[in-house]
Amino acid sequence: MAKDRHVMEALGKTRVVVENGKVIEVGEPQTEYCPIFDKVRGIKKFTSKSAKENIEFRIKDFGLFTKDRAVEMEIFVGFGASETFMTGLRRGLIDTSVTACDGAGTVITNNPKLAQGMGSRISGLSETTPIPELIERIQEVNGIVLDPATAALDQVAGVKKAIELGYKKIGVSVTNVRDVREIRELEKKHNVQIIAFGVHTTGMPENEAKEFVDLVDMTTGCTSKWIRGCVAGKTIAQFGTAIPIFAITQCGKEMLLERAKEVTDPILINTMKLPVQPDEKQPRPLI
């Protein structure tokens, strides 16, 4: 039988390895506290134990890393990448999205509910293997799995494939500067529009963060010291103050404002010098 192995960085960038639906290895958290996990799950301090328990909860709750994984899911956060792409697809700001899903790897889809469901409750996925039943279910609801045989995580190849399929306005989640650099080259070469959303930025080195902020349309600040530092003077809109999403370009700002229309919580819109990062609300320590 083919190996079933998935690696995710979650809860303070703790490396968690899951095989056959069981957590088999847990690293040490690199940060201590995140306001989202405190609010949603009441977790006050990240430990190997809280990371393990949280991943086990996700396995039980919606079938993370298993063939029974839910693929069309409810909203989890206001302005996450998957939520923003869902709205962008619904409202025609993008015509497809390139995101990642455990058990399937890079997936291209124009189904808003699928874009949301695959991404809404996963953390930084660094390795995954194919789950054939899950891939089949993704394909049934209009998901194109980049490589069903290996479940490769390759956002650049995903964008290439979306361009080959004839898409012209493509939303893509990106985690590193190398990928977004190559994606911008593809955008120029094929004369398409690519909206790049930076995700999982915790721990990104300073030199990379500087270039990353210059290349993406919007990015989450996560627990990244450097993204949060480098956006000053570059961000034109900010969504949220604890785990902020920064819009860097006009089309990033427009897509996030479009998303704001669908957020059901009351919203404050105000003009001020950005970024706004009140001490008591921040994750810690920033790395």
C-alpha positions in Angstrom: 0.0 0.0 0.0 1.2 3.5 -0.8 2.4 5.5 2.1 0.0 7.9 3.8 2.0 10.8 5.2 1.1 14.4 5.8 3.1 17.2 7.4 1.6 20.4 8.6 3.0 23.4 10.4 0.3 24.6 12.9 -0.2 26.4 16.2 3.0 28.4 16.4 4.6 26.7 13.4 4.8 23.4 15.2 5.6 20.6 12.8 3.0 17.8 13.1 3.3 14.5 11.1 0.2 12.4 10.5 0.2 8.9 9.0 -3.0 6.9 8.4 -5.1 9.3 10.4 -2.9 9.3 13.5 -0.5 11.9 14.8 2.9 10.2 14.9 5.3 13.0 15.5 5.1 16.5 17.0 7.8 19.2 17.1 8.3 22.2 19.3 6.2 25.3 18.8 8.3 28.3 17.5 5.9 30.9 18.9 3.7 30.9 22.1 0.4 32.6 21.4 -2.1 33.4 18.6 -5.2 35.4 19.2 -7.2 33.3 16.7 -6.6 30.0 18.5 -7.3 31.7 21.8 -10.6 33.1 20.5 -11.8 29.9 18.6 -10.3 27.1 20.8 -9.4 28.8 24.0 -5.7 27.9 23.6 -3.6 30.3 25.8 -0.2 28.9 25.1 1.2 26.7 22.3 2.9 23.4 23.4 3.6 20.2 21.5 0.6 18.8 23.4 -1.8 21.5 22.4 -0.7 21.2 18.7 -1.2 17.4 18.8 -4.6 17.8 20.4 -5.7 20.4 17.9 -4.7 18.4 14.9 -6.5 15.3 16.4 -9.5 17.5 16.9 -9.4 18.6 13.2 -9.1 14.9 12.2 -12.2 14.1 14.2 -14.1 17.2 13.5 -13.9 17.4 9.7 -11.7 14.5 8.6 -8.5 16.3 8.0 -5.9 14.0 6.3 -8.6 11.3 5.8 -10.8 10.1 2.9 -13.8 11.5 4.8 -12.5 15.0 4.8 -15.2 17.7 4.3 -14.5 19.6 1.1 -17.2 22.2 1.1 -17.2 24.0 4.4 -18.4 26.9 6.5 -16.6 30.3 6.9 -13.8 30.1 9.4 -12.2 33.6 9.5 -13.3 36.8 8.0 -10.5 37.6 5.6 -8.5 34.4 5.1 -7.2 33.5 1.6 -9.8 30.8 1.1 -12.7 33.1 2.2 -11.4 35.9 0.0 -11.0 33.7 -3.1 -14.5 32.3 -2.4 -15.9 35.8 -2.6 -13.7 36.7 -5.5 -15.0 33.7 -7.5 -18.6 34.4 -6.5 -18.3 38.0 -7.6 -16.3 37.5 -10.8 -13.1 39.2 -9.6 -11.1 36.1 -10.4 -12.2 33.2 -12.7 -10.3 30.5 -10.9 -8.1 29.9 -7.8 -5.0 27.9 -7.1 -4.8 26.6 -3.6 -3.6 23.6 -1.6 -5.4 20.7 0.1 -4.2 17.9 2.3 -4.5 14.6 0.5 -4.7 16.3 -2.9 -1.9 18.9 -3.1 -2.3 21.9 -5.4 -5.8 22.2 -6.7 -7.3 24.6 -9.3 -10.9 25.4 -8.9 -13.6 27.9 -9.8 -16.1 26.5 -7.3 -16.3 29.1 -4.5 -17.5 26.6 -1.9 -14.7 24.2 -2.7 -12.0 26.9 -2.6 -13.3 27.8 0.9 -13.7 24.3 2.1 -10.2 23.1 1.1 -8.4 26.0 2.6 -10.5 27.2 5.5 -9.2 25.0 8.3 -5.7 24.0 7.2 -2.5 25.4 8.5 0.8 25.5 6.6 0.8 22.2 4.7 4.4 21.2 3.8 4.0 17.6 2.6 1.1 15.4 1.7 0.3 12.2 -0.2 -2.7 11.4 -2.4 -5.9 10.2 -0.9 -7.7 8.8 -4.0 -11.2 8.9 -2.6 -10.8 12.5 -1.5 -9.3 13.4 -4.9 -12.3 11.9 -6.6 -14.7 13.9 -4.4 -12.7 17.1 -5.2 -12.9 16.3 -8.9 -16.7 15.7 -8.7 -17.2 19.3 -7.5 -15.1 21.0 -10.1 -11.7 20.8 -8.6 -8.7 20.1 -10.9 -6.0 18.3 -8.9 -2.6 19.2 -10.4 -1.1 15.8 -9.9 -3.4 13.1 -8.6 -0.6 10.5 -8.6 1.7 12.4 -6.2 -0.5 15.1 -4.6 2.3 17.5 -5.4 2.3 20.9 -3.7 3.4 23.2 -6.5 1.7 26.6 -6.8 3.8 27.7 -9.8 2.8 24.5 -11.7 -0.7 25.1 -10.6 -0.8 28.6 -12.1 0.8 27.3 -15.3 -2.0 24.7 -15.5 -4.7 27.3 -14.9 -3.2 29.4 -17.7 -3.2 26.4 -20.0 -6.8 25.8 -19.1 -7.6 29.3 -20.5 -8.1 31.2 -17.2 -7.2 34.9 -17.3 -7.8 36.1 -13.7 -6.2 33.7 -11.3 -6.1 33.9 -7.5 -3.2 32.0 -5.9 -2.0 31.4 -2.4 1.8 31.7 -2.0 4.1 31.0 0.9 7.6 32.0 -0.3 9.3 34.6 -2.5 10.6 32.1 -5.1 7.2 31.0 -6.1 5.7 34.4 -6.3 8.7 35.6 -8.3 8.1 32.8 -10.9 4.3 33.5 -10.9 4.9 37.1 -11.8 7.1 36.0 -14.7 4.2 33.8 -15.9 1.8 36.7 -15.6 3.9 38.9 -17.8 4.7 36.1 -20.3 1.1 35.0 -20.8 -0.6 38.4 -20.3 -3.0 37.2 -17.6 -3.9 38.8 -14.2 -2.7 36.9 -11.1 -3.8 37.9 -7.6 -1.3 36.5 -5.1 -2.3 36.1 -1.5 0.6 35.6 0.9 -0.1 32.9 3.6 1.8 31.1 6.3 4.4 33.9 6.6 5.6 33.2 10.2 9.4 32.9 10.4 10.1 34.4 7.0 13.6 36.0 7.0 13.9 39.8 6.6 15.4 39.9 3.1 12.7 37.5 1.8 9.9 39.4 3.5 10.9 42.7 1.9 10.8 41.2 -1.6 7.6 39.2 -0.8 5.7 42.3 0.2 6.7 44.0 -3.1 5.4 41.0 -5.2 2.1 40.0 -3.5 -1.3 41.7 -3.8 -2.2 40.9 -0.2 -0.6 39.0 2.6 -1.4 37.8 6.1 0.9 39.1 8.8 0.7 35.8 10.7 3.3 35.9 13.5 5.9 37.3 11.2 8.1 40.1 12.6 9.3 41.0 9.2 6.1 41.0 7.1 4.6 43.2 9.8 7.7 45.5 9.7 8.0 45.6 5.9 4.4 46.6 5.1 4.8 50.1 6.6 4.5 52.6 3.8 3.4 49.9 1.4 0.1 48.6 2.7 -3.0 50.5 1.3 -5.6 48.8 3.4 -5.6 46.5 6.5 -8.2 44.0 7.5 -8.1 42.9 11.2 -5.6 44.0 13.9 -4.6 40.8 15.7 -3.7 38.6 12.7 -3.9 41.4 10.1 -4.3 41.0 6.3 -2.5 43.7 4.4 -3.6 44.8 1.0 -0.5 46.0 -1.0 -2.0 46.6 -4.4 -5.3 48.2 -5.6 -6.7 44.9 -6.8 -5.8 43.2 -3.5 -7.6 46.0 -1.7 -10.6 45.7 -4.0 -10.9 42.0 -3.5 -10.7 42.3 0.3 -13.3 45.1 0.3 -15.5 42.9 -1.8 -15.0 40.2 0.8 -15.9 42.7 3.5 -19.4 43.0 2.0 -20.0 39.3 2.8 -18.6 39.4 6.3 -21.5 39.2 8.7 -19.9 40.8 11.7 -20.1 44.6 12.0 -17.1 46.3 10.4 -15.3 49.6 11.1 -13.9 51.4 8.1 -11.5 54.3 9.0 -8.6 56.1 7.4 -5.3 56.1 9.3 -1.6 55.4 9.1 -1.0 51.7 8.6 -0.2 49.2 9.9 -2.2 49.3 13.1 -1.0 46.6 15.5 -2.1 47.1 19.1 0.3 45.4 21.5 -2.3 43.5 23.6 -3.9 41.9 20.5 -0.8 40.6 18.8 0.4 37.0 18.6 3.8 36.5 20.3 6.6 36.3 20.1 6.9 37.6 16.5 9.5 35.6 14.5 
